[in-house]
Amino acid sequence: MDLGEYWGEYLSAAMGLLWRGDCICCGRVVGFYDGGETLAGTAVRNQLCQRCGMDLQVPWRRVSPPVSVVPVFAAGYYGGAHRALVLALKEHLRPAAISVAGRVVESGIVHVAGLGLVPDPRWGCVVLLPAPCRRHSAAQRGGDVVTRMCESAARRWPGHVHVMPVAYMEDEARDSVGLGRTERRANVAAHVRVYAASVKRLRAMVRAASHPDEGKGAPKLLIVDDVCTTGATSAQFAMVLRAHGIAVDGVLVLAAA
């Protein structure tokens, strides 16, 4: 073992006393130094292994859920590292998962920008609309994790990518797990509620950016969620927004089931 390897292992052990050193996706113990290569996990305090980091970097793809009213794009299918990331976000409440999910959403924005669905986020305006969740569930997790991962992604392009939570689900809403597409749509339709002030502000933003003197064009709007199963939730949410004069351009999800 040379001096570099020795100090690398020493630093990894010391940091492990302060922060968790297991991968948020697979649970593998991750070191800052491994065979002379810096691991991807160091970007989130050593909590993402190189293998899972690579799995999360596969190209985004358009998916065709049973119900959709706008194009839906997924970072991957619900399995492996993508499933584990969702669980780390919502069940295990790993703070590092917010940063990792934010990076995944960043790549999704770049992907749909390359398709022309939204403008290049370096110059145009993109608004991320977190899918509504029950406020009680969000409070139990210390805040809505989808909103937080959107905010993490938006920090890459300050002033160009915005996050606007415009709706929530009433606490009486049923958990979507186990519901069919018709039941999911009915559940959202019956219990989704918009924040009137946020909707008004979003409409004003769209009008202002669309003014000829601005030269930017209208901002493009993307719904963001963690998982798409039947597509009913995001589709119904898009329809609710349309009824309030807000047209959504697409949906980004971490995983498609």
C-alpha positions in Angstrom: 0.0 0.0 0.0 1.5 3.4 -1.0 1.2 6.6 1.0 -1.8 7.8 -1.1 -3.8 4.6 -0.5 -3.0 4.8 3.2 -4.2 8.3 3.6 -7.2 7.6 1.4 -8.3 4.8 3.7 -7.5 6.8 6.8 -9.7 9.7 5.6 -12.5 7.3 4.6 -12.5 5.8 8.1 -12.4 9.2 9.8 -15.3 10.5 7.7 -17.2 7.3 8.5 -17.3 8.3 12.1 -19.1 11.6 11.2 -21.4 10.6 8.3 -23.0 7.5 7.1 -20.9 5.6 4.6 -23.4 3.2 3.1 -24.9 3.7 -0.4 -28.4 5.1 -0.3 -29.4 2.7 -3.0 -27.8 -0.7 -2.4 -26.4 -0.3 1.2 -22.9 -1.1 0.1 -20.2 0.5 2.3 -18.6 3.3 0.2 -15.1 4.6 0.6 -13.7 7.9 -0.5 -10.8 6.0 -2.0 -11.1 2.7 -3.9 -8.4 1.4 -6.1 -7.1 4.9 -7.0 -10.5 6.2 -8.3 -12.7 8.8 -6.6 -16.1 7.4 -6.3 -19.3 9.0 -7.4 -20.6 8.9 -3.8 -18.2 11.7 -2.7 -20.6 14.2 -4.3 -23.2 13.4 -1.6 -20.9 12.8 1.4 -19.9 9.4 0.4 -23.4 7.9 0.2 -23.7 6.7 -3.3 -21.6 3.9 -4.7 -20.1 4.0 -8.2 -22.3 1.2 -9.5 -25.6 2.7 -8.4 -24.4 6.1 -9.6 -23.8 4.7 -13.1 -27.2 2.9 -13.0 -28.9 6.2 -12.3 -27.2 7.9 -15.3 -28.9 5.7 -18.0 -30.6 7.8 -20.7 -34.1 9.1 -20.0 -36.9 7.6 -22.0 -40.4 8.4 -23.0 -42.9 6.0 -21.5 -46.5 5.3 -22.4 -48.5 4.8 -19.2 -52.1 3.6 -19.7 -53.3 7.2 -18.9 -51.6 10.3 -20.2 -52.5 13.7 -21.5 -49.0 15.1 -22.0 -45.7 13.3 -22.8 -44.3 11.4 -19.8 -40.5 10.8 -19.4 -38.9 8.5 -16.9 -35.3 8.2 -15.7 -35.7 4.4 -15.6 -38.0 1.6 -14.7 -39.1 0.9 -11.1 -36.4 -1.5 -10.1 -32.8 -1.6 -9.0 -31.2 1.7 -8.2 -34.2 3.7 -9.3 -36.6 1.9 -6.9 -34.0 2.1 -4.1 -33.6 5.8 -4.7 -37.4 6.3 -4.3 -37.4 4.3 -1.1 -34.5 6.3 0.2 -36.4 9.4 -0.4 -39.8 8.5 0.9 -39.3 5.6 3.4 -35.8 5.8 4.7 -35.7 9.7 4.6 -32.0 9.8 3.6 -31.0 13.5 3.1 -28.5 12.5 0.5 -31.3 11.1 -1.6 -32.6 14.6 -2.2 -29.3 15.6 -3.8 -29.1 12.5 -5.9 -32.7 12.8 -7.0 -32.1 16.4 -7.8 -29.2 15.5 -10.1 -31.4 12.9 -11.8 -34.1 15.5 -12.4 -31.4 17.9 -13.8 -30.6 15.3 -16.4 -34.3 14.9 -17.2 -34.6 18.7 -17.9 -31.6 18.5 -20.2 -33.1 15.5 -22.0 -36.4 17.1 -22.8 -34.6 20.4 -23.7 -32.7 18.4 -26.3 -36.0 17.2 -27.7 -37.3 20.7 -28.0 -40.1 20.2 -25.4 -38.6 22.9 -23.2 -36.0 25.6 -23.8 -32.4 25.2 -22.9 -32.4 25.9 -19.1 -29.3 28.1 -19.4 -31.3 30.7 -21.4 -35.0 29.9 -21.3 -37.5 29.5 -18.5 -38.7 26.2 -17.1 -41.1 25.8 -14.2 -41.2 22.5 -12.2 -44.6 21.7 -10.7 -44.3 19.0 -8.0 -47.1 16.5 -8.1 -49.5 17.1 -5.2 -49.2 15.0 -2.1 -51.1 14.8 1.2 -49.9 17.5 3.6 -49.9 15.1 6.5 -47.6 12.7 4.7 -45.3 15.6 3.7 -45.2 16.8 7.3 -44.2 13.3 8.5 -41.2 13.4 6.1 -40.1 16.8 7.1 -41.5 18.4 3.9 -42.6 17.2 0.5 -39.6 15.2 -0.9 -40.6 15.8 -4.5 -40.6 19.6 -4.0 -37.2 19.3 -2.3 -35.7 17.3 -5.1 -37.1 19.9 -7.6 -35.5 22.7 -5.6 -32.2 20.8 -5.6 -32.4 20.5 -9.4 -33.4 24.2 -9.9 -30.3 25.4 -8.1 -28.2 24.5 -11.1 -29.9 27.2 -13.2 -30.8 30.0 -10.9 -33.3 32.5 -12.4 -34.1 30.1 -15.2 -35.6 27.0 -13.6 -38.3 27.7 -11.0 -40.2 25.4 -8.6 -43.8 26.2 -7.9 -45.9 23.9 -5.7 -49.4 24.8 -6.9 -51.5 22.0 -5.4 -51.9 19.5 -2.6 -54.0 16.4 -1.8 -56.4 16.5 1.0 -55.5 14.2 3.9 -58.7 12.2 3.3 -57.3 11.1 -0.1 -56.6 7.4 -0.3 -53.1 6.1 -0.8 -52.6 5.4 -4.5 -50.9 2.0 -3.9 -53.3 -0.7 -4.9 -55.7 1.5 -6.8 -56.5 1.0 -10.5 -56.2 3.8 -13.1 -59.9 4.7 -12.8 -59.7 4.8 -9.0 -56.5 6.9 -9.0 -58.1 9.5 -11.3 -61.2 9.6 -9.2 -59.1 9.9 -6.1 -57.1 12.8 -7.4 -60.2 14.5 -8.9 -62.0 14.3 -5.6 -59.2 15.5 -3.3 -56.7 17.6 -5.2 -56.8 21.3 -4.2 -54.9 24.2 -5.7 -53.2 27.0 -3.9 -55.1 30.0 -5.3 -52.2 32.4 -4.7 -49.7 30.1 -6.4 -51.9 29.5 -9.4 -52.4 33.3 -9.8 -48.6 33.9 -9.5 -47.9 31.2 -12.1 -50.4 32.6 -14.6 -48.8 36.1 -14.1 -45.4 34.6 -14.7 -46.5 33.0 -17.9 -48.2 36.2 -19.2 -45.1 38.4 -18.3 -42.6 36.0 -19.9 -44.8 35.8 -23.0 -44.8 39.6 -23.6 -43.0 40.5 -26.9 -40.7 42.9 -25.1 -39.3 40.1 -22.9 -38.1 38.1 -25.9 -37.9 34.8 -23.8 -41.2 33.2 -24.8 -43.6 31.6 -22.4 -42.1 29.4 -19.7 -42.5 25.7 -20.2 -44.1 23.7 -17.4 -43.2 20.2 -16.2 -44.9 18.1 -13.6 -42.4 16.2 -11.5 -43.2 13.1 -9.5 -41.3 10.1 -8.0 -43.1 7.2 -9.7 -45.5 6.8 -12.6 -47.6 3.6 -12.4 -50.8 4.1 -14.5 -50.2 7.7 -15.3 -53.6 8.6 -13.8 -52.3 10.9 -11.1 -50.2 13.1 -13.3 -52.8 13.1 -16.0 -55.6 14.2 -13.7 -53.3 16.8 -12.1 -52.5 18.2 -15.6 -56.3 18.4 -16.3 -57.0 20.2 -13.0 -54.3 22.7 -13.9 -55.7 23.1 -17.4 -59.1 24.0 -15.9 -57.3 26.8 -14.1 -55.7 28.1 -17.3 -52.4 26.4 -16.9 -51.1 24.2 -19.8 -48.5 21.6 -18.8 -45.9 20.5 -21.4 -44.7 17.3 -19.9 -44.1 15.0 -17.0 -40.8 13.9 -15.4 -40.6 10.9 -13.1 -37.8 9.1 -11.4 -39.2 5.7 -12.2 -41.9 4.1 -14.3 -43.6 1.0 -12.9 
